[in-house]
Amino acid sequence: MKNYQLASRARIGVLIPSTNTGVEYDLQQFGLDGITWHASRFLIRLKDWAAEGERSGDDANTVFERFLDLMREDMGPAIENIMTAQITHLMLGMSAETFWGGIEGNIEFEQAIQSQIGDLGMTTGAAATRKALEGFGAKKISVITPYPPIGDDNVRRYFDEIGFEVKHVVGLNCTSATAIAEVTIPEVIAAVKKADGDDVDAIIQCGTNLSTLDLFPTLEHWLEKPMIPINVATIWHALRASGINDKITGKGRLLEEF
């Protein structure tokens, strides 16, 4: 890559839904020399699932699938936008889409984006969490999500199909895209208690607008097992895929050990 003054090691583009405030908050905790993060936001036209359900008469699962369909339509221009910054890697700052439809759906989703970005490296939530779990040697996992039940089902399906034994999926069933960022610390801790067990090797947190970066590194010491926020997993994966192997302390075992 060209020797940019501010990005001598990597310029990482980050694709973010317009309603999302969690990804950028987490990225701001990583001030790494020679690395810059560049967000490209795409419009979320259906952000309140509960209100849309009341208007249309559809249940939460149907509305959430409509929400994802609209997201896919609006992602293309945002990708085109960020590519003009000559980024060296693309990180997706959304997660539900990457798990949808299990392995087959994940492959189809990734291929659609790869066809637009060519040979550029890419990080998705599904791929990053899979690599993280493999690094820890985890076999039995639990997952916390902010999604409606259909989102939980697709997360379970993905991890089942790639060979993990999913003990618990704890869904917070948030009513809108912005409500995900409003989940309180006590609510997260209650979800962790439901997700944990003696038969659980690791806990994954999905939903990029739910920041647990300030909480999970401490809870890892309490539970004595890996706890992996999706934003930390994607940041870690994007760095490693960019050839940046810095060990970072205080942000969880994933960045300290691998």
Buried (B, 14 or more C-beta within 10 A) or exposed (E): EEEBEEBBBBBBBBBBBBBBBBBBBBBEBBEBEBBBBBBBBBBBEBBBBBEBBEEEEBEBBBBBBBBBEBBBEBBEEBBEBBBEEEBBBBBBBBBBBBBBBBBEBBEEBBEEBBEEBEEBBBBBBBBBBBBBBEBBEBEBBBBBBBBBBBBBBBBBBBBEBBEBEBBBBBBBBBBBBBBBBBBEEEEBEEBBEEBBEEEBBBBBBBBBBBBBBEBBBEBBEEBEBBBBBBBBBBBBBBBBBBEBEEEBEEBBBBBEEB
